[in-house]
Amino acid sequence: MNESCSLRCLVGKIGKAWQPFACEGTGSCPLSLPGPRIGNAFSLKTGRKLAEPTSQKEHLQGFAAAAQLGFPCKPVCDGTLRTVVFFFASICAWYSGYLLAELIPEVSLTSAVYNLRSISEKPLLKAPAPKRQKCDHWTPCPLDSYAYRLLSGGGKDKFAKICFEDELLMGEKTRNIGRGINIAIVNYVTGKAIASRYFDMFEGDNSGPMVTFIQSAPPKSLLFMVTQDDGASRLKEDAKKVIEALGSKQIRSIRFRSSWVFLTAKGFELPAEIQRENINHSDSTRNRYSGWPAEVQIEGCIPKPPS
């Protein structure tokens, strides 16, 4: 007998004689005796109907009687039954799934799966693109002011730019930029460009014509000046004096291939806080480009005249 099994027999009696009709294990395995079971309780020996035991003591007495009568108790293997039940349950589950797939339209099923996935996905929050400001300023100018930005040339391929109120007055795209000093004149009252021109300071005698161009600017004018490549080699003293008279602090220090930008006004004074000039000299030990220094720039907002 298996040590992990303990037997418990159901018995009946005729008079004082006990007869076993069913046994079971109360441990790890069920047991049974051959012959009738509960619900059909007859004596295995006489065939007469048995009375069921009514106490634990009668159960034990019946078990002893069964042992004396020589009825062997055998483990009941219920693994086969469980396997059969599991097999039929699997078949039913598969068939139910098959019927469900046939009855539900594929489009509806796909849509439902997509909706579930959409709910689980977190929405992506994107920061709005920064609004572009006039002349590529980081912050907008007040409504009652003009935006400007001056950028010198850098090397052979970086062209100078003069931007006023988001209009490119001189630059690569306008095809009116050139080697030397580039000058644009703007009417301060209307904000409209009057003239623009570049003066080569590496070849030719263009210092005199540049002086004439500057002096031709009418009163209440804004003048913007930027260098491209070299703006100093053929710059003469009379031109330096004219530019210096307009407020430049760096024109006398300009050298070969210096990067230089300058803003000035004719016929009125600009506010003191406005950035007006910047310069960067060529230095072989720290040049950004081969033979040329890095670009320089100034930008800001010029208050409009009172209306």
C-alpha positions as CSV (number, residue, x, y, z in Angstrom):
1,M,0.0,0.0,0.0
2,N,1.3,3.5,-0.8
3,E,2.5,5.2,2.3
4,S,1.0,8.5,1.3
5,C,-2.5,7.0,1.0
6,S,-4.9,6.2,3.9
7,L,-8.0,4.2,3.2
8,R,-11.5,4.9,4.2
9,C,-14.3,2.4,3.3
10,L,-18.0,2.9,3.2
11,V,-19.8,-0.2,4.5
12,G,-23.2,-1.6,5.2
13,K,-24.4,-4.3,7.5
14,I,-27.0,-7.0,7.6
15,G,-27.8,-7.5,11.2
16,K,-24.5,-7.5,12.9
17,A,-22.5,-8.5,9.8
18,W,-20.5,-5.7,8.1
19,Q,-20.0,-5.8,4.4
20,P,-17.8,-3.3,2.4
21,F,-19.3,-1.8,-0.8
22,A,-16.9,1.2,-1.5
23,C,-13.5,2.4,-0.4
24,E,-11.7,5.7,-1.0
25,G,-8.3,7.2,-0.2
26,T,-8.2,10.2,2.1
27,G,-4.6,10.9,1.2
28,S,-3.0,11.6,-2.2
29,C,-4.8,9.0,-4.2
30,P,-8.4,7.8,-4.4
31,L,-9.0,4.1,-3.9
32,S,-12.0,1.8,-4.7
33,L,-13.1,-1.8,-4.2
34,P,-14.6,-3.8,-7.1
35,G,-18.3,-4.0,-6.9
36,P,-21.3,-1.8,-6.2
37,R,-20.8,1.9,-5.1
38,I,-22.9,4.3,-3.2
39,G,-26.4,4.6,-4.6
40,N,-26.3,0.9,-5.5
41,A,-25.2,-0.5,-2.2
42,F,-25.6,-4.2,-2.1
43,S,-23.5,-6.8,-0.4
44,L,-20.7,-8.2,-2.5
45,K,-21.2,-11.5,-0.9
46,T,-24.9,-12.0,-0.5
47,G,-26.4,-9.4,-2.9
48,R,-28.6,-8.0,-0.2
49,K,-29.0,-4.3,0.2
50,L,-26.8,-2.8,2.8
51,A,-27.4,-0.1,5.4
52,E,-25.0,2.8,5.2
53,P,-22.7,3.4,8.3
54,T,-23.7,6.3,10.5
55,S,-20.5,7.0,12.5
56,Q,-16.8,7.1,12.1
57,K,-16.5,4.0,14.3
58,E,-18.8,2.0,11.9
59,H,-16.5,3.2,9.0
60,L,-13.5,1.8,10.7
61,Q,-15.2,-1.4,11.6
62,G,-16.3,-1.8,8.0
63,F,-12.8,-1.3,6.7
64,A,-11.5,-4.0,9.1
65,A,-14.3,-6.3,7.8
66,A,-13.3,-5.6,4.2
67,A,-9.7,-6.5,4.9
68,Q,-10.7,-9.8,6.6
69,L,-12.9,-10.7,3.6
70,G,-9.9,-10.3,1.3
71,F,-11.1,-7.4,-0.8
72,P,-8.0,-5.7,-2.2
73,C,-8.0,-1.9,-2.4
74,K,-6.4,-0.5,-5.6
75,P,-5.5,3.2,-6.5
76,V,-7.9,4.7,-9.0
77,C,-6.1,6.4,-11.8
78,D,-8.1,9.5,-12.7
79,G,-5.4,11.0,-15.0
80,T,-7.0,9.5,-18.1
81,L,-10.3,11.1,-17.3
82,R,-8.7,14.5,-16.7
83,T,-6.9,14.2,-20.0
84,V,-10.1,13.4,-21.9
85,V,-11.9,16.4,-20.2
86,F,-9.0,18.7,-21.0
87,F,-9.0,17.6,-24.7
88,F,-12.7,18.2,-25.2
89,A,-12.5,21.6,-23.4
90,S,-9.6,22.6,-25.8
91,I,-11.6,21.5,-28.8
92,C,-14.6,23.5,-27.6
93,A,-12.5,26.6,-27.0
94,W,-10.9,26.4,-30.4
95,Y,-14.2,25.9,-32.2
96,S,-15.8,28.8,-30.3
97,G,-12.9,31.1,-31.4
98,Y,-13.3,29.9,-35.0
99,L,-17.0,30.7,-35.0
100,L,-16.3,34.2,-33.4
101,A,-13.7,35.0,-36.0
102,E,-16.1,34.0,-38.8
103,L,-19.0,36.0,-37.4
104,I,-17.1,39.2,-36.7
105,P,-16.1,41.2,-39.9
106,E,-12.4,41.6,-40.4
107,V,-12.7,45.4,-40.8
108,S,-14.5,45.8,-37.5
109,L,-12.0,43.6,-35.7
110,T,-9.0,45.5,-37.2
111,S,-10.7,48.8,-36.3
112,A,-11.3,47.7,-32.7
113,V,-7.6,46.6,-32.3
114,Y,-6.5,49.9,-33.8
115,N,-8.7,51.9,-31.4
116,L,-7.3,50.0,-28.4
117,R,-3.8,50.7,-29.5
118,S,-4.6,54.3,-30.0
119,I,-6.0,54.6,-26.5
120,S,-2.8,53.0,-25.0
121,E,-0.5,55.3,-26.9
122,K,0.4,58.6,-25.2
123,P,0.0,61.7,-27.4
124,L,3.3,63.3,-28.5
125,L,3.5,66.9,-27.3
126,K,5.6,69.0,-29.7
127,A,6.9,72.4,-28.9
128,P,5.6,75.0,-31.4
129,A,8.2,76.3,-33.8
130,P,9.5,79.7,-32.8
131,K,8.0,82.6,-34.8
132,R,10.5,84.2,-37.1
133,Q,11.2,87.8,-36.4
134,K,12.3,90.6,-38.7
135,C,15.9,90.3,-39.9
136,D,16.2,87.0,-37.9
137,H,16.1,88.7,-34.6
138,W,15.7,86.5,-31.5
139,T,13.0,88.8,-30.1
140,P,10.7,91.2,-31.9
141,C,11.3,94.9,-32.1
142,P,8.6,97.3,-30.7
143,L,5.9,98.3,-33.2
144,D,7.2,101.9,-33.2
145,S,10.7,101.0,-34.3
146,Y,12.7,99.7,-37.3
147,A,14.6,96.4,-37.1
148,Y,18.1,96.2,-38.6
149,R,20.9,93.7,-38.9
150,L,24.4,94.2,-40.4
151,L,26.7,91.3,-41.1
152,S,30.2,91.5,-42.5
153,G,31.6,89.0,-45.0
154,G,33.7,86.1,-43.9
155,G,36.3,84.4,-46.1
156,K,35.6,83.9,-49.8
157,D,32.1,82.3,-49.5
158,K,30.4,84.1,-46.7
159,F,28.8,87.2,-48.1
160,A,28.0,90.4,-46.2
161,K,24.3,91.3,-45.5
162,I,22.4,94.5,-44.8
163,C,18.8,93.9,-43.6
164,F,16.3,96.6,-42.7
165,E,12.7,95.9,-41.6
166,D,13.1,92.3,-42.9
167,E,14.1,93.5,-46.3
168,L,17.5,92.4,-47.6
169,L,19.0,95.7,-49.0
170,M,22.4,94.1,-49.9
171,G,23.5,90.5,-50.0
172,E,24.2,87.4,-52.0
173,K,20.6,87.0,-53.0
174,T,20.2,90.6,-54.2
175,R,23.5,90.2,-56.1
176,N,24.5,93.8,-55.3
177,I,27.3,92.9,-52.7
178,G,30.9,93.2,-53.7
179,R,34.5,93.4,-52.4
180,G,35.3,96.5,-50.4
181,I,32.9,98.7,-48.5
182,N,29.2,98.2,-49.1
183,I,26.8,101.1,-48.3
184,A,23.0,101.3,-48.2
185,I,21.0,104.5,-47.6
186,V,17.5,104.5,-46.1
187,N,15.0,107.3,-45.6
188,Y,14.5,107.5,-41.9
189,V,11.0,109.0,-42.1
190,T,9.5,106.6,-44.6
191,G,11.7,103.6,-43.9
192,K,12.3,103.1,-47.7
193,A,15.6,102.4,-49.3
194,I,17.1,105.2,-51.3
195,A,20.3,103.8,-52.8
196,S,22.9,101.0,-52.3
197,R,26.4,100.5,-53.8
198,Y,29.7,98.8,-53.1
199,F,33.2,100.3,-53.4
200,D,36.2,98.1,-54.2
201,M,39.0,99.0,-51.8
202,F,41.5,96.4,-53.1
203,E,41.7,97.6,-56.8
204,G,41.0,100.9,-58.4
205,D,40.6,104.4,-57.0
206,N,37.1,104.2,-55.4
207,S,37.7,106.1,-52.1
208,G,36.7,109.4,-53.7
209,P,33.5,108.1,-55.3
210,M,32.6,106.6,-52.0
211,V,32.9,110.0,-50.3
212,T,30.6,111.5,-53.0
213,F,28.0,108.8,-52.4
214,I,28.0,109.3,-48.6
215,Q,27.7,113.0,-49.0
216,S,24.8,112.6,-51.4
217,A,22.6,111.1,-48.7
218,P,19.8,113.5,-47.8
219,P,19.1,114.7,-44.3
220,K,17.1,112.3,-42.1
221,S,18.9,109.3,-43.6
222,L,20.2,106.1,-42.1
223,L,23.5,104.8,-43.5
224,F,24.6,101.2,-43.2
225,M,28.1,100.1,-44.0
226,V,29.7,96.5,-44.1
227,T,32.9,95.2,-45.5
228,Q,33.4,92.2,-47.8
229,D,36.9,90.8,-48.1
230,D,39.2,93.8,-48.0
231,G,37.9,97.3,-47.2
232,A,41.1,99.1,-46.2
233,S,43.9,98.7,-48.8
234,R,42.9,101.7,-50.9
235,L,40.8,103.6,-48.3
236,K,42.2,107.2,-48.3
237,E,42.3,109.8,-45.6
238,D,39.5,111.9,-46.9
239,A,37.1,109.0,-46.8
240,K,38.2,108.1,-43.2
241,K,37.5,111.7,-42.1
242,V,34.0,111.6,-43.6
243,I,33.1,108.3,-41.9
244,E,34.7,109.5,-38.7
245,A,32.6,112.6,-38.7
246,L,29.5,110.4,-38.9
247,G,30.5,108.8,-35.5
248,S,32.8,105.9,-36.4
249,K,35.3,105.0,-33.6
250,Q,37.0,102.2,-35.6
251,I,37.5,103.5,-39.1
252,R,41.1,104.6,-38.4
253,S,42.0,101.2,-37.0
254,I,40.6,99.2,-40.0
255,R,43.3,97.0,-41.6
256,F,43.7,94.6,-44.5
257,R,40.7,92.2,-44.5
258,S,39.3,93.5,-41.2
259,S,35.6,92.6,-40.7
260,W,33.8,95.8,-40.0
261,V,30.1,97.0,-39.7
262,F,28.8,100.5,-39.0
263,L,25.4,102.2,-38.6
264,T,25.1,106.0,-38.6
265,A,22.5,108.7,-39.1
266,K,22.7,111.9,-41.1
267,G,20.8,115.0,-39.9
268,F,19.7,113.6,-36.5
269,E,21.1,111.7,-33.5
270,L,20.5,108.0,-32.8
271,P,19.8,106.9,-29.2
272,A,23.0,106.3,-27.3
273,E,22.0,102.7,-26.4
274,I,21.8,101.5,-30.0
275,Q,24.7,99.3,-31.1
276,R,26.4,101.1,-34.0
277,E,29.8,99.5,-34.8
278,N,31.9,96.4,-34.6
279,I,35.2,95.3,-35.9
280,N,37.4,92.1,-36.0
281,H,41.0,92.3,-37.4
282,S,42.7,89.6,-39.4
283,D,45.1,87.5,-37.3
284,S,46.8,84.4,-38.6
285,T,46.9,82.8,-35.2
286,R,43.1,83.0,-34.6
287,N,41.4,83.6,-38.0
288,R,38.3,81.5,-38.5
289,Y,38.9,81.2,-42.2
290,S,42.3,80.8,-44.0
291,G,43.5,84.4,-44.3
292,W,40.2,86.0,-43.1
293,P,38.9,86.7,-39.6
294,A,35.4,85.7,-38.4
295,E,32.4,87.7,-39.4
296,V,31.1,90.5,-37.1
297,Q,27.5,91.8,-36.8
298,I,25.3,94.2,-35.1
299,E,21.5,94.3,-34.8
300,G,18.8,96.2,-32.9
301,C,15.8,98.4,-33.1
302,I,15.8,102.0,-34.2
303,P,12.9,104.1,-32.8
304,K,10.7,105.6,-35.6
305,P,10.3,109.3,-35.8
306,P,7.3,110.8,-34.1
307,S,4.3,110.9,-36.4
